[in-house]
Amino acid sequence: MALLYKADPVRGEQWKALFAEHAPDIEWRAWPDIGDPSGIEYLAAWQAPDDLEVLLPNLKVLFALSAGVDQLDLKRLPHSLPVVRLLDPGITRGMCEYASFAVLSLHRDMLRYRQQQMARCWQAHLLQPASKRRVGVMGLGTQAQQILATLQPLGFALKGWARSAHHVVGVDCYAGHEQLPAFLGQCDILLCVLPLTEQTQGILNRELFRQLPHGAALINMGRGGHLVESDLLEALDSGQLSGAVLDVLQQEPAPADHPFWRHPQILLTPHIAAMTQPESAFGVLLENIRRFERGESMVGQIDRTQGY
């Protein structure tokens, strides 16, 4: 039994050491040195190679080394092949840290204070209590609920929206297209952690921004495909939005002439909200392999009809 790894080679060495110590019965192979392809039963990858059925004829499971799977073209994968996303607790912790930093940066007006620092301007502005600041999270999956739980002790008025109904303690929840306008109207800071699907592609657009309170702010921790970038620039320039914290873009890395680089109302980070950590992710991946071998359901297996 062999597992083929196809991702960052530096972290691959950490994965290799963990398998050697804790699962020596699973042969470790690293792309592109796949050896005899007939012995490969598991693939752990960020992106799958082309012609998977031909290349790996005995592949049993594809483990995506990410919390989402939108980087994979599911239509090109064998329909019967289980695809499992990696529910790494380290990713969740990283997302909660980043969300807290981004919300607090916008809440405490740090973009404006950064501009003032560059202009050598010493000027204080009125501080709004967290209880008067409404924070809305788009997406109410496991990570979103952990983010909301992390924000809750800070005192913000929390809102949540998803396609289907959810109940989250301490959070006003909205569901479906019909309730989206009511949700947006209650968001002074809007945070997106939705999965990227055909339904959510471009959801952060001009129409959505117009439904937010004037002067609201945006955080995108989902995928670059959620955001219509020209619409964000328009909303910032008009004053409809006051600022944005963006960890993802349509094109990564951003080209040198991208307007986001120097925009005073945008804080841009290079897709670092969370990263898969082999130390915390290894146990999850290995347990899923053992589950599959025992004929049990795997944690994080996606629903192909929903795309996540």
DRENLO-944330 format. One record per residue: residue number from 1; residue in three letters; x, y, z of N, C-alpha, C in turn. Coordinates in steps of 0.05 Angstrom, whole numbers, plus 5000, padded with zeros to 4 digits. Layout:
<rs>
    n  res  n_east  n_north  n_up  ca_east  ca_north  ca_up  c_east  c_north  c_up
  NUM  Ala       X        Y     Z        X         Y      Z       X        Y     Z
...
</rs>
This chain:
<rs>
    n  res  n_east  n_north  n_up  ca_east  ca_north  ca_up  c_east  c_north  c_up
    1  Met    5017     4976  5000     5000      5000   5000    5018     5025  5000
    2  Ala    5012     5043  4981     5029      5067   4979    5011     5092  4978
    3  Leu    5022     5114  4989     5009      5140   4987    5027     5158  4971
    4  Leu    5016     5172  4952     5031      5191   4936    5025     5220  4945
    5  Tyr    5045     5235  4951     5043      5262   4960    5049     5281  4937
    6  Lys    5032     5301  4932     5036      5320   4911    5029     5348  4921
    7  Ala    5049     5361  4934     5045      5388   4945    5072     5399  4951
    8  Asp    5073     5418  4969     5098      5432   4977    5119     5412  4986
    9  Pro    5142     5411  4972     5163      5391   4980    5175     5395  5007
   10  Val    5177     5420  5016     5188      5425   5043    5171     5413  5065
   11  Arg    5145     5418  5064     5127      5406   5083    5125     5376  5078
   12  Gly    5130     5368  5053     5130      5339   5047    5150     5323  5063
   13  Glu    5173     5335  5069     5192      5321   5086    5182     5317  5114
   14  Gln    5166     5336  5124     5154      5332   5150    5133     5310  5150
   15  Trp    5117     5310  5128     5097      5288   5125    5111     5261  5124
   16  Lys    5133     5260  5109     5147      5234   5105    5158     5224  5132
   17  Ala    5169     5241  5148     5179      5233   5174    5157     5223  5192
   18  Leu    5134     5236  5191     5111      5228   5208    5101     5200  5200
   19  Phe    5099     5195  5174     5090      5169   5164    5110     5147  5171
   20  Ala    5136     5154  5169     5157      5134   5176    5155     5126  5205
   21  Glu    5149     5146  5222     5148      5140   5251    5123     5127  5260
   22  His    5100     5136  5249     5074      5127   5260    5058     5108  5241
   23  Ala    5066     5106  5216     5051      5089   5198    5071     5076  5178
   24  Pro    5090     5060  5187     5110      5049   5169    5098     5029  5149
   25  Asp    5073     5020  5154     5061      5001   5135    5051     5015  5110
   26  Ile    5051     5042  5110     5042      5057   5087    5067     5068  5073
   27  Glu    5072     5059  5049     5096      5069   5034    5092     5097  5025
   28  Trp    5111     5114  5031     5110      5143   5023    5123     5148  4997
   29  Arg    5110     5161  4979     5122      5169   4954    5115     5198  4948
   30  Ala    5134     5212  4936     5131      5241   4931    5132     5246  4901
   31  Trp    5113     5261  4891     5112      5269   4863    5137     5285  4856
   32  Pro    5149     5280  4832     5139      5263   4810    5150     5235  4810
   33  Asp    5165     5227  4831     5177      5200   4832    5156     5180  4843
   34  Ile    5138     5172  4825     5115      5156   4834    5122     5126  4835
   35  Gly    5143     5117  4823     5149      5089   4823    5128     5073  4807
   36  Asp    5123     5049  4816     5103      5032   4803    5075     5043  4810
   37  Pro    5061     5054  4791     5035      5067   4797    5014     5048  4806
   38  Ser    5017     5022  4800     4996      5003   4808    4994     5000  4839
   39  Gly    5016     5007  4853     5016      5003   4882    5005     5027  4897
   40  Ile    4998     5049  4883     4989      5073   4896    4959     5072  4900
   41  Glu    4950     5072  4926     4922      5070   4932    4911     5097  4942
   42  Tyr    4929     5114  4952     4920      5140   4963    4936     5163  4951
   43  Leu    4923     5185  4946     4936      5209   4936    4930     5232  4955
   44  Ala    4951     5245  4965     4947      5269   4982    4959     5292  4966
   45  Ala    4942     5311  4958     4951      5331   4939    4936     5357  4943
   46  Trp    4949     5379  4934     4935      5405   4931    4919     5405  4905
   47  Gln    4932     5397  4884     4919      5394   4858    4925     5366  4847
   48  Ala    4905     5354  4834     4909      5327   4824    4922     5329  4796
   49  Pro    4939     5309  4790     4951      5308   4763    4929     5301  4742
   50  Asp    4935     5307  4717     4917      5301   4695    4915     5271  4691
   51  Asp    4893     5262  4678     4889      5234   4671    4893     5216  4694
   52  Leu    4880     5222  4716     4883      5207   4741    4877     5178  4738
   53  Glu    4856     5171  4724     4849      5143   4721    4870     5127  4707
   54  Val    4883     5139  4687     4904      5126   4672    4930     5125  4688
   55  Leu    4937     5147  4700     4962      5149   4715    4962     5131  4740
   56  Leu    4940     5131  4755     4939      5116   4780    4915     5097  4778
   57  Pro    4917     5075  4766     4894      5057   4760    4881     5045  4785
   58  Asn    4896     5043  4807     4886      5030   4831    4881     5050  4854
   59  Leu    4878     5076  4847     4874      5096   4867    4846     5093  4880
   60  Lys    4846     5094  4907     4822      5089   4922    4810     5115  4934
   61  Val    4828     5134  4942     4818      5158   4955    4837     5182  4947
   62  Leu    4825     5205  4942     4840      5229   4938    4836     5247  4963
   63  Phe    4858     5252  4977     4857      5270   5001    4867     5297  4992
   64  Ala    4849     5317  4993     4857      5344   4987    4870     5356  5011
   65  Leu    4895     5367  5008     4910      5378   5030    4901     5407  5035
   66  Ser    4875     5410  5039     4864      5437   5043    4836     5433  5055
   67  Ala    4826     5455  5067     4800      5455   5079    4778     5456  5058
   68  Gly    4784     5466  5034     4765      5467   5012    4776     5451  4988
   69  Val    4759     5447  4968     4767      5431   4945    4762     5446  4919
   70  Asp    4758     5473  4920     4752      5487   4896    4775     5489  4877
   71  Gln    4800     5483  4886     4823      5482   4868    4823     5457  4851
   72  Leu    4806     5438  4857     4804      5413   4842    4782     5415  4821
   73  Asp    4786     5406  4797     4765      5404   4777    4751     5377  4781
   74  Leu    4730     5378  4797     4716      5353   4804    4705     5338  4780
   75  Lys    4698     5353  4759     4687      5341   4735    4707     5323  4721
   76  Arg    4732     5328  4725     4753      5313   4712    4762     5289  4728
   77  Leu    4752     5287  4753     4760      5264   4770    4741     5241  4766
   78  Pro    4750     5217  4769     4732      5194   4767    4708     5197  4786
   79  His    4684     5192  4776     4660      5198   4792    4659     5180  4817
   80  Ser    4670     5156  4816     4669      5138   4839    4691     5143  4859
   81  Leu    4710     5161  4853     4733      5166   4871    4724     5184  4894
   82  Pro    4727     5174  4919     4721      5192   4942    4741     5214  4943
   83  Val    4731     5239  4948     4748      5262   4952    4743     5272  4980
   84  Val    4765     5275  4996     4763      5281   5024    4779     5307  5029
   85  Arg    4766     5327  5040     4780      5351   5048    4793     5347  5076
   86  Leu    4813     5362  5081     4829      5359   5105    4819     5377  5128
   87  Leu    4806     5365  5148     4796      5381   5170    4818     5383  5192
   88  Asp    4838     5397  5185     4861      5401   5203    4854     5421  5225
   89  Pro    4856     5413  5250     4850      5433   5271    4869     5456  5271
   90  Gly    4893     5453  5260     4911      5476   5257    4901     5497  5238
   91  Ile    4887     5488  5216     4876      5507   5198    4854     5523  5211
   92  Thr    4837     5510  5227     4816      5523   5241    4827     5544  5260
   93  Arg    4847     5537  5275     4859      5556   5294    4871     5580  5279
   94  Gly    4884     5575  5257     4895      5597   5241    4873     5615  5230
   95  Met    4851     5604  5221     4829      5620   5211    4817     5637  5233
   96  Cys    4815     5626  5257     4804      5641   5280    4822     5664  5287
   97  Glu    4848     5659  5287     4868      5680   5293    4866     5703  5272
   98  Tyr    4865     5695  5247     4864      5716   5226    4838     5731  5227
   99  Ala    4816     5717  5231     4790      5731   5232    4790     5751  5255
  100  Ser    4801     5743  5278     4801      5762   5301    4818     5786  5295
  101  Phe    4842     5782  5283     4859      5804   5275    4845     5822  5255
  102  Ala    4832     5811  5235     4819      5827   5214    4796     5843  5225
  103  Val    4779     5830  5240     4755      5844   5252    4765     5866  5270
  104  Leu    4784     5860  5288     4793      5881   5306    4807     5904  5292
  105  Ser    4822     5898  5270     4835      5919   5255    4815     5938  5243
  106  Leu    4793     5927  5233     4772      5945   5221    4756     5959  5243
  107  His    4750     5944  5264     4735      5955   5287    4750     5979  5299
  108  Arg    4776     5976  5303     4792      5997   5316    4804     6016  5296
  109  Asp    4795     6015  5271     4802      6036   5251    4832     6036  5244
  110  Met    4844     6013  5244     4873      6012   5240    4882     6021  5212
  111  Leu    4865     6017  5192     4873      6026   5165    4876     6057  5165
  112  Arg    4858     6071  5178     4860      6100   5179    4884     6108  5196
  113  Tyr    4889     6095  5218     4912      6102   5235    4938     6096  5220
  114  Arg    4938     6076  5203     4962      6070   5188    4967     6093  5168
  115  Gln    4946     6102  5155     4949      6125   5137    4959     6150  5152
  116  Gln    4948     6154  5176     4957      6177   5191    4986     6175  5199
  117  Gln    4995     6151  5206     5023      6147   5212    5041     6154  5189
  118  Met    5033     6146  5165     5049      6152   5141    5050     6182  5136
  119  Ala    5028     6196  5144     5026      6225   5140    5037     6241  5164
  120  Arg    5047     6226  5184     5057      6239   5209    5035     6255  5222
  121  Cys    5011     6244  5222     4988      6257   5234    4980     6243  5260
  122  Trp    4980     6258  5282     4973      6248   5308    4945     6257  5315
  123  Gln    4925     6240  5309     4897      6248   5314    4881     6224  5323
  124  Ala    4867     6227  5345     4850      6205   5355    4822     6208  5344
  125  His    4808     6185  5342     4780      6185   5332    4763     6170  5353
  126  Leu    4738     6176  5353     4720      6165   5372    4720     6134  5370
  127  Leu    4719     6121  5393     4719      6092   5394    4691     6082  5398
  128  Gln    4682     6064  5380     4656      6053   5382    4657     6026  5397
  129  Pro    4641     6022  5418     4642      5998   5433    4636     5973  5415
  130  Ala    4648     5951  5421     4644      5927   5406    4614     5919  5405
  131  Ser    4600     5924  5427     4572      5917   5429    4555     5932  5408
  132  Lys    4566     5954  5398     4551      5970   5378    4560     5963  5350
  133  Arg    4579     5945  5347     4590      5937   5321    4579     5910  5313
  134  Arg    4565     5909  5290     4553      5884   5281    4571     5870  5261
  135  Val    4578     5845  5268     4596      5829   5251    4580     5806  5239
  136  Gly    4580     5804  5213     4566      5783   5200    4584     5764  5185
  137  Val    4580     5738  5188     4596      5717   5176    4580     5703  5154
  138  Met    4590     5703  5130     4577      5688   5108    4589     5660  5107
  139  Gly    4572     5640  5112     4581      5613   5114    4579     5605  5143
  140  Leu    4566     5582  5149     4563      5574   5177    4572     5545  5180
  141  Gly    4593     5537  5166     4605      5511   5169    4621     5510  5195
  142  Thr    4637     5488  5197     4653      5484   5222    4671     5507  5227
  143  Gln    4686     5516  5207     4706      5537   5212    4692     5563  5219
  144  Ala    4670     5570  5205     4655      5594   5210    4645     5595  5239
  145  Gln    4634     5572  5248     4624      5571   5275    4646     5574  5296
  146  Gln    4670     5564  5290     4692      5568   5308    4701     5597  5308
  147  Ile    4700     5610  5285     4707      5638   5284    4687     5654  5300
  148  Leu    4662     5649  5298     4641      5663   5313    4645     5658  5343
  149  Ala    4652     5634  5351     4657      5628   5379    4681     5643  5389
  150  Thr    4701     5648  5372     4725      5663   5380    4718     5692  5383
  151  Leu    4701     5703  5366     4694      5731   5367    4674     5737  5390
  152  Gln    4659     5717  5398     4637      5722   5417    4647     5735  5443
  153  Pro    4669     5727  5456     4677      5740   5481    4685     5769  5478
  154  Leu    4690     5778  5453     4698      5806   5449    4674     5825  5450
  155  Gly    4650     5814  5450     4626      5830   5454    4612     5840  5429
  156  Phe    4621     5832  5405     4607      5841   5381    4579     5829  5379
  157  Ala    4562     5844  5365     4535      5833   5358    4539     5816  5333
  158  Leu    4535     5790  5336     4543      5771   5315    4519     5762  5298
  159  Lys    4523     5760  5272     4503      5751   5253    4516     5729  5236
  160  Gly    4499     5711  5225     4510      5691   5208    4490     5685  5185
  161  Trp    4501     5678  5162     4484      5671   5139    4495     5646  5125
  162  Ala    4477     5629  5116     4485      5606   5100    4461     5599  5082
  163  Arg    4466     5581  5063     4445      5572   5045    4422     5558  5059
  164  Ser    4430     5542  5080     4410      5527   5095    4409     5537  5124
  165  Ala    4388     5531  5137     4383      5541   5165    4403     5529  5185
  166  His    4413     5545  5202     4431      5537   5224    4422     5550  5250
  167  His    4429     5537  5272     4425      5549   5298    4452     5550  5312
  168  Val    4462     5574  5318     4487      5578   5331    4482     5595  5356
  169  Val    4489     5586  5379     4484      5600   5404    4498     5627  5403
  170  Gly    4482     5648  5410     4493      5675   5411    4495     5689  5384
  171  Val    4485     5676  5363     4487      5688   5336    4460     5689  5323
  172  Asp    4453     5712  5312     4428      5715   5297    4433     5703  5269
  173  Cys    4419     5681  5263     4425      5666   5238    4403     5671  5217
  174  Tyr    4412     5674  5192     4395      5678   5169    4401     5656  5149
  175  Ala    4382     5649  5132     4386      5627   5113    4373     5634  5086
  176  Gly    4387     5625  5065     4375      5626   5039    4376     5653  5025
  177  His    4370     5653  5000     4370      5678   4984    4350     5698  4994
  178  Glu    4327     5689  5004     4306      5707   5013    4315     5723  5037
  179  Gln    4331     5712  5055     4339      5726   5080    4366     5740  5077
  180  Leu    4379     5738  5054     4405      5751   5050    4404     5781  5054
  181  Pro    4384     5795  5042     4383      5824   5045    4380     5833  5074
  182  Ala    4364     5819  5090     4360      5825   5118    4386     5821  5133
  183  Phe    4401     5800  5127     4427      5795   5139    4447     5817  5132
  184  Leu    4449     5824  5107     4469      5844   5098    4464     5871  5111
  185  Gly    4438     5878  5115     4431      5903   5127    4440     5906  5156
  186  Gln    4448     5883  5168     4456      5883   5196    4486     5879  5200
  187  Cys    4502     5883  5178     4530      5877   5179    4547     5902  5176
  188  Asp    4559     5911  5197     4579      5933   5196    4606     5923  5186
  189  Ile    4612     5898  5193     4635      5884   5183    4626     5857  5172
  190  Leu    4631     5853  5147     4622      5828   5134    4646     5810  5128
  191  Leu    4645     5786  5138     4668      5767   5135    4658     5743  5119
  192  Cys    4673     5737  5097     4665      5715   5079    4683     5691  5083
  193  Val    4671     5668  5091     4686      5643   5092    4670     5621  5078
  194  Leu    4655     5629  5058     4639      5611   5042    4657     5592  5026
  195  Pro    4648     5568  5020     4662      5552   5000    4657     5564  4973
  196  Leu    4675     5560  4954     4672      5571   4927    4658     5550  4910
  197  Thr    4634     5557  4901     4618      5539   4884    4607     5556  4861
  198  Glu    4593     5543  4843     4580      5558   4821    4561     5579  4832
  199  Gln    4548     5573  4855     4528      5591   4866    4541     5614  4881
  200  Thr    4566     5611  4891     4579      5632   4906    4600     5648  4890
  201  Gln    4605     5639  4866     4624      5653   4849    4615     5682  4845
  202  Gly    4632     5701  4852     4625      5730   4848    4603     5740  4866
  203  Ile    4598     5727  4888     4577      5736   4906    4583     5762  4920
  204  Leu    4608     5769  4923     4616      5795   4935    4618     5815  4912
  205  Asn    4595     5827  4906     4594      5844   4882    4579     5870  4889
  206  Arg    4575     5886  4868     4563      5913   4871    4536     5911  4884
  207  Glu    4519     5892  4875     4492      5890   4887    4493     5883  4916
  208  Leu    4511     5865  4924     4514      5858   4953    4524     5882  4969
  209  Phe    4544     5896  4959     4555      5918   4974    4534     5940  4979
  210  Arg    4516     5944  4960     4495      5964   4963    4476     5958  4985
  211  Gln    4474     5933  4993     4455      5924   5014    4468     5926  5041
  212  Leu    4494     5931  5043     4507      5934   5069    4502     5963  5079
  213  Pro    4504     5967  5105     4502      5995   5115    4524     6012  5103
  214  His    4518     6037  5099     4538      6055   5087    4563     6057  5106
  215  Gly    4586     6053  5094     4611      6054   5110    4619     6027  5122
  216  Ala    4605     6005  5114     4612      5979   5124    4640     5971  5113
  217  Ala    4650     5949  5124     4677      5939   5116    4675     5909  5109
  218  Leu    4694     5900  5093     4694      5873   5083    4719     5858  5090
  219  Ile    4716     5832  5097     4738      5814   5101    4733     5790  5083
  220  Asn    4751     5783  5065     4748      5759   5049    4770     5739  5056
  221  Met    4762     5717  5070     4779      5695   5077    4771     5670  5062
  222  Gly    4752     5673  5043     4743      5650   5028    4762     5644  5005
  223  Arg    4754     5651  4981     4770      5648   4957    4768     5674  4940
  224  Gly    4788     5678  4924     4788      5702   4907    4765     5703  4888
  225  Gly    4754     5680  4880     4732      5678   4862    4706     5689  4874
  226  His    4705     5692  4900     4681      5704   4912    4678     5734  4906
  227  Leu    4700     5747  4901     4700      5776   4900    4702     5786  4871
  228  Val    4684     5805  4864     4687      5820   4839    4704     5844  4846
  229  Glu    4729     5843  4839     4749      5863   4849    4743     5891  4840
  230  Ser    4733     5895  4815     4727      5922   4806    4703     5933  4821
  231  Asp    4685     5916  4829     4662      5926   4845    4671     5935  4873
  232  Leu    4691     5921  4884     4701      5930   4910    4714     5957  4908
  233  Leu    4730     5962  4887     4743      5988   4884    4722     6010  4881
  234  Glu    4701     6004  4866     4680      6023   4863    4666     6030  4889
  235  Ala    4661     6009  4906     4648      6013   4931    4666     6029  4950
  236  Leu    4692     6024  4950     4710      6039   4967    4712     6068  4958
  237  Asp    4714     6072  4932     4717      6100   4922    4692     6116  4927
  238  Ser    4668     6103  4927     4644      6118   4932    4638     6123  4961
  239  Gly    4652     6108  4979     4647      6111   5007    4626     6091  5018
  240  Gln    4614     6075  5000     4596      6054   5009    4610     6035  5028
  241  Leu    4635     6028  5021     4651      6012   5039    4674     6029  5049
  242  Ser    4682     6025  5074     4703      6041   5086    4730     6028  5086
  243  Gly    4731     6001  5082     4756      5987   5082    4752     5958  5077
  244  Ala    4775     5944  5072     4773      5915   5066    4799     5902  5074
  245  Val    4797     5878  5085     4820      5861   5091    4817     5836  5073
  246  Leu    4836     5832  5055     4834      5811   5035    4858     5792  5038
  247  Asp    4852     5766  5040     4873      5746   5041    4875     5730  5016
  248  Val    4856     5734  4998     4854      5718   4973    4847     5737  4950
  249  Leu    4857     5730  4926     4852      5746   4902    4844     5727  4879
  250  Gln    4834     5739  4858     4827      5724   4834    4853     5712  4822
  251  Gln    4874     5728  4821     4900      5718   4811    4920     5721  4834
  252  Glu    4933     5698  4840     4953      5698   4862    4979     5686  4851
  253  Pro    5002     5701  4854     5004      5727   4867    4992     5749  4850
  254  Ala    4986     5771  4862     4975      5794   4847    4997     5806  4829
  255  Pro    4990     5813  4805     5009      5826   4787    5019     5852  4799
  256  Ala    5042     5861  4790     5054      5885   4802    5037     5910  4799
  257  Asp    5021     5911  4778     5005      5935   4773    4976     5933  4785
  258  His    4972     5913  4802     4945      5909   4813    4939     5933  4832
  259  Pro    4915     5945  4829     4908      5969   4845    4906     5963  4875
  260  Phe    4903     5938  4883     4901      5932   4912    4927     5937  4927
  261  Trp    4950     5934  4913     4975      5937   4927    4978     5963  4943
  262  Arg    4970     5985  4930     4974      6011   4942    4949     6025  4952
  263  His    4927     6010  4951     4902      6023   4959    4901     6028  4989
  264  Pro    4897     6053  4998     4899      6060   5026    4878     6047  5044
  265  Gln    4856     6038  5031     4834      6026   5047    4833     5996  5045
  266  Ile    4855     5984  5035     4856      5955   5033    4881     5945  5047
  267  Leu    4877     5925  5064     4899      5910   5076    4900     5883  5061
  268  Leu    4922     5878  5048     4925      5854   5031    4946     5835  5043
  269  Thr    4938     5809  5046     4957      5789   5055    4958     5766  5035
  270  Pro    4980     5752  5033     4984      5732   5012    4974     5704  5018
  271  His    4948     5702  5022     4935      5676   5027    4948     5661  5050
  272  Ile    4949     5675  5073     4963      5663   5096    4945     5661  5120
  273  Ala    4919     5664  5117     4901      5663   5140    4905     5637  5155
  274  Ala    4909     5615  5141     4914      5589   5153    4930     5572  5134
  275  Met    4947     5555  5145     4963      5537   5128    4962     5509  5141
  276  Thr    4961     5489  5124     4961      5461   5133    4987     5456  5148
  277  Gln    4986     5446  5172     5009      5440   5188    5011     5409  5191
  278  Pro    5032     5397  5180     5034      5368   5182    5031     5357  5210
  279  Glu    5041     5371  5230     5040      5361   5258    5011     5357  5267
  280  Ser    4994     5376  5260     4966      5374   5269    4948     5360  5249
  281  Ala    4956     5360  5224     4940      5347   5203    4945     5317  5200
  282  Phe    4968     5308  5208     4976      5280   5203    4956     5261  5215
  283  Gly    4949     5266  5241     4931      5247   5254    4904     5245  5240
  284  Val    4894     5268  5230     4868      5268   5215    4870     5252  5190
  285  Leu    4892     5256  5175     4895      5241   5150    4898     5211  5155
  286  Leu    4915     5204  5174     4920      5176   5180    4894     5162  5190
  287  Glu    4879     5176  5207     4854      5164   5217    4834     5159  5194
  288  Asn    4834     5177  5175     4816      5173   5152    4824     5149  5135
  289  Ile    4851     5145  5132     4860      5121   5117    4852     5096  5132
  290  Arg    4855     5096  5159     4847      5073   5175    4817     5068  5173
  291  Arg    4802     5090  5174     4773      5088   5171    4765     5075  5145
  292  Phe    4778     5083  5123     4772      5072   5097    4779     5042  5097
  293  Glu    4801     5035  5108     4809      5007   5109    4790     4990  5125
  294  Arg    4777     5002  5145     4757      4987   5161    4729     4988  5149
  295  Gly    4726     5002  5127     4700      5004   5114    4682     5024  5128
  296  Glu    4694     5043  5143     4678      5064   5156    4678     5090  5140
  297  Ser    4659     5107  5146     4658      5133   5132    4681     5150  5141
  298  Met    4691     5167  5122     4714      5184   5127    4704     5212  5134
  299  Val    4719     5225  5152     4712      5252   5161    4721     5272  5140
  300  Gly    4702     5289  5130     4709      5309   5110    4705     5301  5081
  301  Gln    4693     5276  5077     4687      5268   5049    4666     5287  5037
  302  Ile    4672     5297  5014     4654      5318   5002    4630     5305  4988
  303  Asp    4610     5322  4985     4586      5315   4970    4590     5327  4942
  304  Arg    4594     5310  4922     4600      5320   4895    4578     5339  4884
  305  Thr    4553     5335  4893     4531      5351   4883    4533     5380  4893
  306  Gln    4545     5383  4917     4547      5410   4929    4574     5423  4924
  307  Gly    4595     5406  4919     4621      5417   4914    4637     5422  4939
  308  Tyr    4628     5412  4962     4643      5415   4987    4633     5395  5007
</rs>
